[in-house]
């Protein structure tokens, strides 16, 4: 007899499946103000692991963490025209505090280029102060009209990097390094998530930037999600905030800058990339619980063995949780861990103990089999590595099999409508074609070179536009 479905099947209603999974895997709840969210402990545990992995990679670049105020004087945003125009519809503005009207309204941080540049202009005096590499872990507020948990919320968590350099080339290379070696390495080796690395079109790039680099991933329904971005800001903000340095030659020069960020949107991406009809599947390198050891019954000998197995696995460096809630039916507990996507379940009952075995259930490929208890410590690291690789392979195969080369706008719309991405020569599409696609709710996710590399500029010969519907 087939087990009853806990979630709406993805094939029936992908958005409903997503919301079901967020709820039943206890990742998040809607907040009291429209568009806000409460991240529950299991969901926040995923974010903590993401933070730790990302923070280590960011610090390897020489970047240091700092913190800047949540409230930004409104006048700061008006100094860079493209920036304020790009963010104006999303701003939340504080006009009253302490029972009085403020002399100057304060904007609740939508991003921190302006306030950070106010301080960069004070901190940078000489070439000896460069490069200045700062990262901030914080929350931001962007008033969202169509909220969806993790993907688009009025308030979300993120990291935002901001750097100042002596030359254009240094800034350009640093932005590219962040894209490839911080974000790309994290997505591939921790989230087990395939991505396409490219350059945004002028229409799609960050407000105030001269270039935006992006990593785009295909979700389970064939839509695209912008995972992370890295921006070359040129000297736009340096001019607005008069951020200059005394060069080695004794001349006053404007700095060149970058900014780059990743958000709690990655949790939504994790769900939509790796989730299946039974729930979440968490990549082992990300999972805060890599293996859960379950006692099937409340037998003292079984409970003692369960704890012993957990201790041995912990000593081997595996992140383990003991589930000894034997007053809760075993089937309910097994389904709960399946929903949460814990990579491995080790199930032990009196009969297993007599046989010297435990039941090993693997969430990612599926299936379960008895294994000798004494072999678990040696077996599990290889199992987790196999499952990590399988998730990445499945993610990559999805994108490659559902991406179509086309030559016309109609063919692109047809390919996207069938649940995939399309590739079309940028020379054939251009800004006019981009606008026509937008009328059909299709966007240019990025431009890639003929060889698949990130192009040096928008109109490089052979550029290909990758188009899709997106979250």
Number of C-alpha atoms within 10 A of each C-alpha: 3 4 5 6 9 16 19 18 16 18 9 9 11 15 14 14 22 24 17 17 26 24 16 15 20 17 22 21 15 16 14 9 9 15 20 22 20 14 20 15 12 16 18 16 17 20 22 14 16 23 18 12 16 20 18 12 18 21 15 11 14 11 19 15 15 12 11 14 11 17 16 21 17 17 13 18 21 15 16 19 14 15 19 19 13 12 16 14 12 14 17 16 15 17 13 13 9 6 6 8 11 12 8 12 17 19 20 20 24 22 20 22 24 25 19 17 22 18 13 23 18 12 15 19 16 17 19 13 14 17 20 19 22 21 21 17 19 19 18 20 20 21 21 17 13 10 16 19 26 24 16 20 25 24 21 22 17 20 19 21 26 24 26 30 23 23 17 18 11 16 24 20 13 22 26 20 15 24 23 18 14 20 24 22 17 18 23 16 17 20 25 28 27 26 22 23 23 26 28 25 22 14 11 14 20 23 20 21 21 15 25 25 27 29 24 21 26 29 25 21 17 23 20 23 24 20 22 20 24 31 31 27 27 23 22 22 25 23 15 17 22 18 24 24 23 17 15 10 7 10 10 15 17 23 29 26 31 31 27 22 21 20 23 25 21 22 21 20 24 19 21 25 27 23 23 20 16 20 26 26 25 27 28 29 21 22 22 21 22 21 27 22 25 27 25 25 18 14 13 11 11 22 23 11 18 25 18 12 20 22 16 15 20 15 12 13 11 20 17 23 19 18 21 19 14 15 9 11 11 18 9 10 17 18 14 18 20 22 24 26 28 25 28 26 25 26 22 24 21 18 11 18 16 9 12 14 21 26 19 22 21 21 23 25 13 9 9 15 11 16 17 15 19 13 11 18 18 11 12 18 15 11 15 21 13 14 23 24 16 16 24 23 14 16 20 18 12 19 22 14 10 16 20 20 15 16 15 15 18 11 16 24 21 16 21 21 16 12 16 27 30 24 22 23 21 24 15 15 19 15 15 10 16 19 16 14 21 13 10 11 12 20 20 28 27 27 31 27 21 14 10 13 14 21 21 13 15 20 14 15 13 14 25 28 27 24 28 29 22 19 12
